[in-house]
Amino acid sequence: MHRDHKLRCNYCKVVYHGNQFKDARHFTQPKRCKQVPMSALADSWNNTDYKFDYRHEPGIRQYMEEQGIVDARSLSQRGTQRRRKSWRRYRKAPKAVADLPREVWFVKLTFKEIGGSGVTSQRDAVATMLAHNRALFKAIGATILTHGRRSRDFKPIIHFLAAGKHGALLYATVCRDGSVPETTEIVLRRWKAIFRSSPPNDVLAICTDSATNYTSAAKLLAKDADPELRRITWLPCSTHVWNLMLSCIGTQVNCIASAILLGRALVQFIKMHDAALHLFRRKRKRRSLVQPVETRFASVFFMLLHLKERRDALESMLHADAWDNIPWESRLVKQAVWVRQTIRDAEFWRDVDYAIIIMTPMDQLLRRLDRGGMVMSLVYSWSRLMVTKLRALQEVQAVPSEIVKDCIDQVLARHQHMFESAHAAAHLVNPRRRSLRYYDTRVRSAEDLEVVQECDNFFLAQTWGDRAGARYLRVPEQMRLFHACIGPLMTDLATRDAEARACIEDDGTPRYAAWWQEHGGSTEAHTPTSMRLQHVCCTCGRPPLLLRGTGRSMSVCARRGVTGWSSQSSLNWLRLPPISNCWTVF
């Protein structure tokens, strides 16, 4: 008690009016005292009936468990018998369900499934399903994907997924300290720990976004002293790179940036004012305008597309003085006049048309990349095809040449940003692209020479970086024979070429791997690598997930520690405190 009859906290020295209830809230509310030690909270937990905020309860219980303090609140009402842990977990299920997002469908588990034999039987079923995928990872390799997000308690975490032939599996989840910056050294050490737990022979590439710390870590990984780790290729997420390309075009090309800026302001004014929105819905029923969001830049393209489709409805709003008869507030009069002028502005709609013409093929490519990512052998050709389509627009004069030239420069810059040696190798081992122009110095272009050199660098890294090794020296000759369509292959020429031509569209990548398995017997120097290269996932945006129906059972198994992989429950983080907490699910 302070001398003026006020309460004062002995830890943070805060003085306040109140009684015992106010004193309890100072230590139990969400924004509790920052200076109070965990020992004092544990003492209050056991010796009082204060109701702590649910966000503080896990930390207090974990502290008492680490210090060996008996949890008095876990005892029964008689105070002599401890409840079963499984039953307490079952009683906490309703609170966990209340914290789930609305779109998540929850199936309530019975007590038998949690506390009885249900978890053990489900563990056996999940282990059987995963055995086949583990065998595939050892045979054709896996791609490590990263996905950063926040946990339910708003702590920063990173998911590591292992993507293979039949989809992606959650491999590990790392809790990191948000106050510690993600430096290049920390990222690289985290990658190495994941690779060594795999083991490294089962990993062919790691795919992340193109952040600065990731690109720097990839450069250090390529120079690592361990040849097994140096062999692993880093790939930037193709979907992320093409989103950046759309963003650059929408912000740096003048006419497109103007159309996006005016269109966003126009849509926002109509959707944020009920009178304007009601008038629009009267003119065009069952149709609405799209307001762009920051999470995906392609939403700007949909906004422009919907504006063009609803141009007649927007212009009909201005007929018969319907727009002018709306009783606007004095602060909105100038904005309403500007909206009317923008709708009647022919230059605005011309810029919208230019933006849609240029961004349509880019949006189509982004949709193809975002289907699952197993299109490694097609990424390079798609990016070059994009440049060809833009140059075709310049030839037919559908868009002014200076606008197309600026867009081509942005596409080429992002293509160079995304292009890695693995893309070049996957492009050249595609059986549909067999051609002597890549290895004939008389006809090949500078782009073809760059692809061949990057392909050689990739196979050099896969053969432990030994340029004088016999295995690497056989690769260029066998690649030349492969593109010349000659050599002692396993089947006849007609069958081989017919199956190569059958590998078309987005589903051609699995067929390429099957083609190499059947017809690549004579190129034993790079056939295994070529087969594994076809199954590399080049995007970490939306990989196809496996075991969708057993996700809840896997989470329960992981929490009870009965998944059969307890030996990998923690990784050696080389005394790295900020990222020391890690648990594996796969």
C-alpha positions as CSV (number, residue, x, y, z in Angstrom):
1,M,0.0,0.0,0.0
2,H,1.4,3.4,-1.0
3,R,1.4,6.3,1.5
4,D,-1.5,8.0,-0.2
5,H,-3.6,4.8,0.1
6,K,-2.9,3.7,-3.5
7,L,-1.6,0.3,-4.7
8,R,1.9,0.1,-6.1
9,C,3.4,-2.9,-8.0
10,N,6.7,-3.9,-6.5
11,Y,8.0,-5.1,-9.9
12,C,7.1,-2.4,-12.4
13,K,6.5,0.4,-9.8
14,V,3.1,1.4,-11.2
15,V,0.8,3.2,-8.8
16,Y,-2.9,2.9,-9.2
17,H,-6.3,3.1,-7.4
18,G,-8.2,-0.1,-6.7
19,N,-8.8,-3.1,-4.5
20,Q,-7.8,-6.8,-4.6
21,F,-9.7,-7.3,-7.8
22,K,-7.7,-4.5,-9.5
23,D,-4.5,-6.0,-8.1
24,A,-5.3,-9.4,-9.6
25,R,-6.1,-7.9,-13.0
26,H,-2.7,-6.3,-13.0
27,F,-1.1,-9.8,-13.2
28,T,-3.7,-11.8,-15.0
29,Q,-5.0,-9.6,-17.9
30,P,-3.6,-9.9,-21.4
31,K,-1.4,-6.8,-21.0
32,R,-0.1,-7.8,-17.6
33,C,2.9,-6.6,-15.7
34,K,6.0,-6.9,-17.9
35,Q,8.4,-7.2,-14.9
36,V,6.8,-9.9,-12.9
37,P,8.9,-13.1,-12.8
38,M,7.4,-16.5,-13.7
39,S,8.0,-17.7,-10.2
40,A,5.5,-15.1,-8.8
41,L,2.9,-16.1,-11.4
42,A,3.3,-19.8,-10.6
43,D,2.9,-19.0,-6.9
44,S,-0.3,-17.1,-7.7
45,W,-1.5,-19.9,-9.9
46,N,-1.2,-22.5,-7.1
47,N,-2.2,-20.4,-4.1
48,T,-5.1,-18.3,-5.5
49,D,-8.2,-18.7,-7.6
50,Y,-7.4,-15.8,-9.9
51,K,-8.5,-16.4,-13.5
52,F,-5.6,-15.9,-15.8
53,D,-6.0,-15.0,-19.4
54,Y,-5.9,-18.0,-21.7
55,R,-2.8,-16.7,-23.5
56,H,-0.8,-16.8,-20.3
57,E,-1.8,-20.3,-19.1
58,P,0.4,-22.4,-21.4
59,G,3.5,-20.4,-20.4
60,I,2.8,-20.7,-16.7
61,R,2.1,-24.5,-17.0
62,Q,5.3,-25.0,-19.1
63,Y,7.4,-23.1,-16.5
64,M,6.0,-25.2,-13.6
65,E,6.6,-28.4,-15.6
66,E,10.2,-27.4,-16.3
67,Q,10.9,-26.4,-12.6
68,G,9.2,-29.5,-11.2
69,I,6.4,-27.5,-9.5
70,V,3.2,-29.4,-8.8
71,D,0.2,-27.9,-10.7
72,A,-2.4,-27.5,-8.0
73,R,-5.1,-26.6,-10.4
74,S,-4.7,-29.9,-12.3
75,L,-6.0,-31.8,-9.2
76,S,-9.6,-32.9,-8.7
77,Q,-12.0,-31.0,-6.4
78,R,-11.1,-33.3,-3.5
79,G,-7.5,-32.4,-4.1
80,T,-6.1,-35.9,-3.9
81,Q,-6.5,-37.4,-7.3
82,R,-4.9,-36.2,-10.5
83,R,-6.9,-36.2,-13.6
84,R,-5.8,-38.1,-16.6
85,K,-3.9,-36.0,-19.1
86,S,-5.9,-37.3,-22.0
87,W,-9.1,-36.4,-20.3
88,R,-7.9,-32.9,-19.6
89,R,-6.9,-32.6,-23.3
90,Y,-10.4,-33.8,-24.3
91,R,-12.1,-31.2,-22.1
92,K,-10.0,-28.4,-23.7
93,A,-11.2,-29.3,-27.2
94,P,-14.2,-26.9,-27.2
95,K,-11.9,-24.0,-26.5
96,A,-9.6,-25.0,-29.3
97,V,-12.5,-25.3,-31.7
98,A,-13.6,-21.8,-30.8
99,D,-10.2,-20.4,-31.9
100,L,-10.4,-22.1,-35.3
101,P,-11.2,-19.9,-38.4
102,R,-14.7,-20.0,-39.6
103,E,-13.9,-21.8,-42.9
104,V,-12.2,-24.8,-41.1
105,W,-14.5,-27.8,-40.7
106,F,-13.9,-29.6,-37.4
107,V,-14.9,-33.1,-36.6
108,K,-15.1,-33.6,-32.8
109,L,-13.1,-36.6,-31.7
110,T,-14.4,-39.1,-29.1
111,F,-12.6,-39.8,-25.9
112,K,-11.8,-43.3,-27.2
113,E,-9.9,-41.8,-30.2
114,I,-7.8,-39.5,-27.9
115,G,-7.4,-41.5,-24.7
116,G,-7.9,-45.0,-25.9
117,S,-6.5,-47.1,-28.7
118,G,-7.7,-44.7,-31.5
119,V,-4.5,-42.7,-31.6
120,T,-2.3,-45.9,-31.8
121,S,-4.4,-47.4,-34.6
122,Q,-4.4,-44.1,-36.5
123,R,-0.7,-43.9,-36.0
124,D,-0.2,-47.3,-37.8
125,A,-2.5,-46.2,-40.6
126,V,-0.6,-42.9,-41.2
127,A,2.8,-44.7,-41.0
128,T,1.7,-47.2,-43.6
129,M,0.5,-44.3,-45.9
130,L,3.8,-42.4,-45.4
131,A,6.0,-45.5,-46.1
132,H,5.3,-45.3,-49.8
133,N,6.1,-41.6,-49.9
134,R,9.3,-42.1,-48.1
135,A,10.4,-44.7,-50.6
136,L,9.6,-42.2,-53.4
137,F,11.7,-39.5,-51.8
138,K,14.6,-41.8,-51.7
139,A,14.1,-42.9,-55.3
140,I,13.4,-39.6,-57.1
141,G,14.3,-37.0,-54.4
142,A,12.3,-34.3,-52.7
143,T,12.0,-30.6,-52.9
144,I,12.0,-28.6,-49.6
145,L,9.4,-25.8,-49.6
146,T,9.3,-23.0,-47.0
147,H,6.1,-21.3,-45.9
148,G,6.3,-18.5,-43.3
149,R,3.2,-17.6,-41.2
150,R,2.1,-17.1,-37.7
151,S,0.8,-19.7,-35.2
152,R,-2.5,-19.5,-33.4
153,D,-0.8,-17.7,-30.5
154,F,0.6,-15.1,-33.1
155,K,4.1,-16.4,-32.9
156,P,6.2,-16.4,-36.1
157,I,6.8,-19.9,-37.4
158,I,8.2,-21.4,-40.6
159,H,6.8,-24.6,-42.2
160,F,9.2,-26.8,-44.1
161,L,7.3,-29.1,-46.6
162,A,8.8,-32.0,-48.5
163,A,7.3,-32.1,-52.1
164,G,7.5,-35.1,-54.3
165,K,5.8,-37.0,-57.1
166,H,2.4,-37.2,-55.4
167,G,2.3,-34.0,-53.5
168,A,3.7,-32.3,-50.4
169,L,4.0,-33.3,-46.8
170,L,4.7,-31.2,-43.7
171,Y,8.2,-32.1,-42.7
172,A,9.1,-29.7,-39.9
173,T,7.8,-26.5,-38.2
174,V,10.3,-24.1,-36.7
175,C,9.4,-21.5,-34.1
176,R,11.6,-18.5,-34.3
177,D,11.9,-15.3,-32.2
178,G,10.3,-12.4,-34.1
179,S,12.6,-9.9,-32.3
180,V,15.7,-11.5,-33.8
181,P,16.4,-10.4,-37.5
182,E,16.5,-13.2,-40.1
183,T,20.1,-12.8,-41.1
184,T,21.8,-14.9,-43.8
185,E,23.8,-17.0,-41.3
186,I,20.6,-17.9,-39.3
187,V,18.8,-18.9,-42.5
188,L,21.7,-21.0,-43.8
189,R,22.1,-22.8,-40.5
190,R,18.4,-23.6,-40.4
191,W,18.6,-25.0,-44.0
192,K,21.6,-27.2,-43.2
193,A,19.8,-28.6,-40.1
194,I,16.8,-29.5,-42.3
195,F,19.0,-31.0,-45.0
196,R,21.0,-33.1,-42.6
197,S,17.9,-34.5,-41.0
198,S,16.5,-35.6,-44.4
199,P,19.3,-36.9,-45.3
200,P,20.9,-34.6,-48.0
201,N,20.9,-37.4,-50.7
202,D,17.1,-37.3,-50.7
203,V,16.9,-33.6,-51.3
204,L,17.5,-32.2,-54.8
205,A,16.4,-28.5,-54.3
206,I,14.9,-26.0,-51.9
207,C,12.3,-23.5,-53.1
208,T,11.7,-20.2,-51.2
209,D,10.6,-16.7,-52.1
210,S,13.2,-14.3,-53.4
211,A,13.8,-12.3,-50.3
212,T,17.3,-10.8,-49.8
213,N,18.3,-13.1,-47.0
214,Y,17.3,-16.2,-48.9
215,T,19.2,-15.2,-52.0
216,S,22.3,-14.5,-49.9
217,A,21.9,-17.8,-48.1
218,A,21.6,-19.6,-51.5
219,K,25.0,-18.1,-52.6
220,L,26.7,-19.3,-49.5
221,L,25.1,-22.7,-49.9
222,A,26.5,-23.0,-53.4
223,K,30.0,-22.4,-51.9
224,D,29.7,-24.7,-48.9
225,A,32.6,-27.0,-48.1
226,D,30.3,-30.1,-47.9
227,P,29.7,-31.4,-51.4
228,E,26.5,-33.1,-50.4
229,L,25.0,-29.7,-49.3
230,R,26.6,-27.8,-52.2
231,R,24.8,-30.2,-54.6
232,I,21.4,-29.0,-53.4
233,T,20.0,-26.3,-55.7
234,W,18.1,-23.2,-54.5
235,L,15.1,-22.1,-56.6
236,P,13.1,-18.9,-56.2
237,C,9.3,-19.4,-56.1
238,S,8.1,-18.9,-59.7
239,T,4.7,-17.7,-58.6
240,H,6.3,-15.1,-56.4
241,V,8.6,-13.9,-59.1
242,W,5.8,-13.5,-61.6
243,N,3.7,-11.6,-59.0
244,L,6.6,-9.2,-58.7
245,M,6.7,-8.9,-62.4
246,L,3.0,-7.9,-62.5
247,S,3.7,-5.5,-59.7
248,C,6.6,-3.8,-61.5
249,I,4.5,-3.5,-64.7
250,G,1.6,-2.0,-62.8
251,T,3.8,0.6,-61.0
252,Q,6.5,1.5,-63.5
253,V,4.7,1.6,-66.8
254,N,3.0,5.0,-66.9
255,C,-0.3,4.3,-68.7
256,I,-0.9,1.0,-66.8
257,A,-0.1,2.6,-63.5
258,S,-2.5,5.5,-64.2
259,A,-5.3,3.1,-65.2
260,I,-4.8,1.1,-62.0
261,L,-4.6,4.2,-59.7
262,L,-7.7,5.7,-61.2
263,G,-9.6,2.4,-61.3
264,R,-8.9,1.7,-57.7
265,A,-10.1,5.1,-56.6
266,L,-13.2,4.8,-58.8
267,V,-14.1,1.3,-57.4
268,Q,-13.4,2.4,-53.8
269,F,-15.6,5.4,-54.0
270,I,-18.6,3.4,-55.4
271,K,-18.3,0.6,-53.0
272,M,-17.7,2.8,-49.9
273,H,-20.8,5.0,-50.4
274,D,-24.2,3.3,-50.2
275,A,-26.0,5.7,-52.6
276,A,-23.5,5.2,-55.4
277,L,-23.5,1.4,-54.8
278,H,-27.3,1.3,-54.8
279,L,-27.4,3.2,-58.1
280,F,-24.9,0.9,-59.7
281,R,-26.8,-2.3,-58.6
282,R,-30.0,-0.9,-60.0
283,K,-28.3,-0.5,-63.4
284,R,-26.5,-3.9,-63.3
285,K,-28.1,-6.5,-61.1
286,R,-26.2,-9.5,-59.9
287,R,-22.9,-7.9,-60.9
288,S,-20.4,-6.2,-58.7
289,L,-17.0,-4.5,-58.9
290,V,-13.8,-6.0,-57.6
291,Q,-11.7,-4.1,-55.1
292,P,-8.0,-5.1,-55.3
293,V,-6.2,-6.5,-52.2
294,E,-2.5,-6.5,-51.3
295,T,-2.1,-10.3,-50.9
296,R,-2.1,-11.1,-54.6
297,F,-1.4,-8.5,-57.3
298,A,-3.4,-10.4,-59.9
299,S,-6.5,-9.0,-58.2
300,V,-5.7,-5.7,-59.8
301,F,-6.0,-7.4,-63.2
302,F,-9.5,-8.7,-62.2
303,M,-10.5,-5.2,-61.1
304,L,-9.6,-3.8,-64.5
305,L,-11.4,-6.7,-66.3
306,H,-14.6,-6.1,-64.3
307,L,-14.4,-2.4,-64.9
308,K,-14.3,-3.0,-68.7
309,E,-17.2,-5.5,-68.6
310,R,-19.3,-3.1,-66.6
311,R,-18.5,0.0,-68.5
312,D,-22.1,0.3,-69.9
313,A,-23.5,0.0,-66.4
314,L,-21.2,2.7,-65.1
315,E,-22.1,5.1,-68.0
316,S,-25.8,4.4,-67.5
317,M,-25.5,5.7,-63.9
318,L,-24.8,9.2,-65.4
319,H,-27.9,9.2,-67.6
320,A,-31.0,11.3,-66.7
321,D,-29.1,13.2,-64.0
322,A,-29.4,10.1,-61.7
323,W,-25.8,10.7,-60.4
324,D,-26.3,14.4,-59.9
325,N,-29.6,14.0,-58.0
326,I,-27.8,12.1,-55.2
327,P,-27.7,14.4,-52.2
328,W,-23.9,14.3,-51.7
329,E,-22.3,15.7,-48.6
330,S,-20.3,18.9,-49.1
331,R,-17.0,17.1,-48.6
332,L,-17.9,14.5,-51.3
333,V,-19.1,16.9,-54.0
334,K,-15.7,17.3,-55.6
335,Q,-15.0,13.5,-55.5
336,A,-18.4,12.8,-57.1
337,V,-17.7,15.2,-59.9
338,W,-14.3,13.5,-60.4
339,V,-15.9,10.1,-60.6
340,R,-18.3,11.3,-63.3
341,Q,-15.5,12.8,-65.3
342,T,-13.4,9.6,-65.0
343,I,-16.2,7.4,-66.2
344,R,-16.7,9.6,-69.3
345,D,-12.9,9.9,-69.9
346,A,-11.9,8.1,-73.1
347,E,-8.2,8.1,-72.3
348,F,-8.9,6.2,-69.0
349,W,-10.8,3.4,-70.8
350,R,-8.0,3.3,-73.5
351,D,-5.4,2.8,-70.8
352,V,-7.6,0.1,-69.2
353,D,-7.7,-1.7,-72.6
354,Y,-3.9,-1.5,-72.9
355,A,-3.4,-2.9,-69.4
356,I,-5.8,-5.8,-70.0
357,I,-4.2,-6.7,-73.4
358,I,-0.7,-6.8,-71.8
359,M,-1.6,-8.5,-68.5
360,T,-3.9,-11.2,-69.9
361,P,-1.1,-13.6,-71.0
362,M,0.7,-12.9,-67.7
363,D,-2.3,-13.8,-65.7
364,Q,-2.8,-17.0,-67.7
365,L,0.8,-18.0,-67.0
366,L,0.4,-17.2,-63.3
367,R,-2.6,-19.5,-63.2
368,R,-0.6,-22.3,-64.8
369,L,2.2,-21.8,-62.3
370,D,-0.1,-21.7,-59.3
371,R,-1.7,-25.1,-60.0
372,G,0.9,-27.1,-58.0
373,G,4.4,-26.3,-59.2
374,M,5.4,-29.6,-60.8
375,V,6.2,-27.9,-64.1
376,M,10.0,-27.6,-63.8
377,S,10.8,-28.5,-67.5
378,L,8.3,-25.8,-68.7
379,V,9.2,-22.7,-66.7
380,Y,12.0,-21.5,-69.0
381,S,10.0,-22.0,-72.2
382,W,7.0,-20.3,-70.7
383,S,9.0,-17.2,-69.8
384,R,10.5,-17.0,-73.3
385,L,7.0,-17.5,-74.8
386,M,5.8,-14.5,-72.8
387,V,8.4,-12.3,-74.4
388,T,7.4,-13.6,-77.9
389,K,3.7,-12.8,-77.2
390,L,4.6,-9.2,-76.2
391,R,6.7,-8.7,-79.3
392,A,3.8,-10.0,-81.4
393,L,1.6,-7.2,-79.8
394,Q,4.2,-4.7,-80.9
395,E,4.1,-6.0,-84.5
396,V,0.3,-5.9,-84.9
397,Q,0.3,-2.4,-83.2
398,A,-2.4,-3.4,-80.7
399,V,-0.5,-1.4,-78.0
400,P,1.9,1.5,-78.6
401,S,5.5,0.2,-79.1
402,E,7.0,2.3,-76.2
403,I,4.5,0.7,-73.7
404,V,5.3,-2.8,-75.0
405,K,9.0,-2.1,-74.9
406,D,8.8,-1.1,-71.2
407,C,6.8,-4.3,-70.4
408,I,9.4,-6.5,-72.3
409,D,12.2,-4.9,-70.2
410,Q,10.3,-5.8,-67.0
411,V,9.7,-9.4,-68.2
412,L,13.3,-9.9,-69.1
413,A,14.5,-8.5,-65.8
414,R,12.2,-10.9,-63.9
415,H,13.2,-13.8,-66.1
416,Q,16.9,-13.2,-65.3
417,H,15.9,-12.9,-61.6
418,M,14.2,-16.4,-61.7
419,F,16.5,-18.2,-64.1
420,E,18.7,-20.8,-62.3
421,S,20.9,-23.6,-63.6
422,A,18.3,-26.2,-62.7
423,H,15.8,-24.5,-65.0
424,A,18.2,-24.7,-67.9
425,A,18.9,-28.4,-67.2
426,A,15.2,-29.2,-67.0
427,H,14.7,-27.4,-70.2
428,L,17.4,-29.3,-72.1
429,V,16.5,-32.8,-70.8
430,N,12.9,-32.3,-72.1
431,P,12.5,-34.9,-74.8
432,R,10.2,-32.6,-76.8
433,R,13.0,-30.1,-77.2
434,R,15.7,-32.3,-78.7
435,S,17.5,-30.2,-81.3
436,L,21.0,-29.8,-82.5
437,R,20.8,-26.1,-82.5
438,Y,21.9,-26.1,-78.8
439,Y,25.2,-27.9,-79.5
440,D,25.9,-26.7,-83.1
441,T,28.0,-23.6,-82.9
442,R,27.0,-22.6,-86.4
443,V,23.3,-22.1,-85.7
444,R,22.9,-21.6,-82.0
445,S,22.1,-18.1,-80.6
446,A,23.5,-16.4,-77.5
447,E,20.4,-17.5,-75.5
448,D,21.0,-21.2,-76.5
449,L,24.7,-20.9,-75.5
450,E,23.6,-19.5,-72.1
451,V,21.2,-22.4,-71.5
452,V,23.9,-25.0,-72.4
453,Q,26.4,-23.4,-70.0
454,E,24.0,-23.2,-67.2
455,C,23.0,-26.9,-67.8
456,D,26.7,-27.8,-67.6
457,N,27.0,-25.9,-64.3
458,F,24.1,-27.8,-62.9
459,F,25.5,-31.3,-63.8
460,L,28.9,-30.2,-62.5
461,A,27.3,-29.5,-59.1
462,Q,25.5,-32.8,-59.1
463,T,28.8,-34.6,-59.8
464,W,30.5,-33.2,-56.7
465,G,32.1,-30.3,-58.6
466,D,34.9,-32.3,-60.1
467,R,35.5,-31.1,-63.7
468,A,38.1,-33.8,-64.3
469,G,35.9,-36.6,-63.1
470,A,34.9,-39.3,-65.5
471,R,31.2,-39.0,-64.6
472,Y,31.1,-35.3,-65.5
473,L,33.2,-35.7,-68.7
474,R,30.6,-38.1,-70.0
475,V,27.7,-35.7,-69.5
476,P,28.3,-33.2,-72.4
477,E,28.8,-36.0,-75.0
478,Q,25.7,-37.9,-73.9
479,M,23.7,-34.6,-74.0
480,R,24.9,-34.0,-77.5
481,L,23.8,-37.6,-78.5
482,F,20.5,-37.1,-76.8
483,H,19.8,-33.9,-78.8
484,A,21.0,-35.5,-82.0
485,C,18.4,-38.3,-81.5
486,I,21.1,-41.0,-81.9
487,G,22.8,-43.5,-79.7
488,P,22.1,-47.0,-78.5
489,L,18.9,-46.3,-76.7
490,M,16.5,-48.9,-75.2
491,T,13.7,-48.8,-77.8
492,D,13.4,-48.0,-81.5
493,L,13.4,-44.5,-82.9
494,A,9.7,-44.4,-83.9
495,T,8.4,-45.4,-80.5
496,R,10.8,-43.1,-78.7
497,D,9.8,-40.0,-80.8
498,A,6.1,-40.8,-80.6
499,E,6.1,-40.9,-76.8
500,A,8.2,-37.7,-76.7
501,R,5.6,-35.9,-78.8
502,A,2.8,-37.2,-76.5
503,C,4.3,-35.2,-73.6
504,I,2.2,-32.0,-74.0
505,E,0.6,-29.3,-71.9
506,D,1.0,-29.0,-68.1
507,D,0.8,-32.7,-67.4
508,G,3.8,-33.5,-69.6
509,T,6.3,-33.4,-66.7
510,P,5.4,-36.8,-65.2
511,R,5.5,-38.2,-68.7
512,Y,9.0,-36.8,-69.2
513,A,10.2,-38.7,-66.2
514,A,8.6,-41.9,-67.5
515,W,10.2,-41.3,-70.9
516,W,13.7,-41.1,-69.3
517,Q,13.0,-44.2,-67.2
518,E,12.1,-46.2,-70.3
519,H,14.3,-44.8,-73.0
520,G,17.3,-43.2,-71.2
521,G,19.3,-46.4,-70.7
522,S,22.3,-45.3,-72.7
523,T,22.8,-42.0,-70.9
524,E,23.5,-43.5,-67.5
525,A,25.7,-40.5,-66.5
526,H,22.8,-38.2,-66.1
527,T,19.6,-40.3,-66.4
528,P,19.0,-40.5,-62.6
529,T,19.5,-36.8,-62.2
530,S,17.2,-36.1,-65.3
531,M,14.5,-38.2,-63.8
532,R,14.7,-36.6,-60.4
533,L,14.8,-33.1,-62.0
534,Q,11.4,-33.6,-63.6
535,H,9.8,-33.9,-60.1
536,V,11.2,-30.7,-58.6
537,C,8.5,-28.4,-57.4
538,C,9.3,-24.8,-58.6
539,T,6.7,-22.9,-56.6
540,C,5.9,-22.9,-52.9
541,G,2.7,-20.9,-53.2
542,R,0.1,-23.7,-53.3
543,P,1.6,-27.3,-53.4
544,P,-0.8,-30.2,-53.5
545,L,-1.0,-31.6,-50.0
546,L,-1.2,-35.3,-49.1
547,L,-3.2,-36.9,-46.3
548,R,-5.9,-34.3,-46.2
549,G,-8.3,-36.6,-44.3
550,T,-5.8,-37.6,-41.6
551,G,-4.4,-34.2,-40.8
552,R,-6.3,-33.9,-37.5
553,S,-5.2,-37.4,-36.5
554,M,-1.6,-36.6,-37.4
555,S,-1.7,-33.5,-35.2
556,V,-3.0,-35.5,-32.3
557,C,-0.4,-38.2,-32.8
558,A,2.4,-35.6,-32.9
559,R,1.2,-33.9,-29.7
560,R,1.2,-37.3,-27.9
561,G,4.6,-38.2,-29.3
562,V,3.4,-41.6,-30.6
563,T,4.0,-41.1,-34.4
564,G,6.9,-43.4,-34.4
565,W,9.5,-40.7,-35.3
566,S,10.3,-39.5,-31.8
567,S,14.0,-39.8,-32.6
568,Q,13.6,-36.8,-34.9
569,S,11.5,-34.8,-32.6
570,S,14.2,-32.1,-32.2
571,L,17.0,-31.0,-34.4
572,N,20.5,-30.0,-33.6
573,W,20.5,-26.2,-34.0
574,L,24.2,-25.7,-33.1
575,R,23.4,-23.5,-30.0
576,L,21.0,-21.2,-31.9
577,P,18.6,-20.0,-29.2
578,P,16.2,-17.9,-31.3
579,I,15.2,-20.9,-33.4
580,S,15.7,-23.7,-30.9
581,N,12.1,-24.9,-30.7
582,C,11.3,-27.3,-33.5
583,W,9.1,-30.3,-33.9
584,T,8.7,-32.6,-36.9
585,V,5.5,-34.2,-38.1
586,F,6.8,-36.2,-41.0
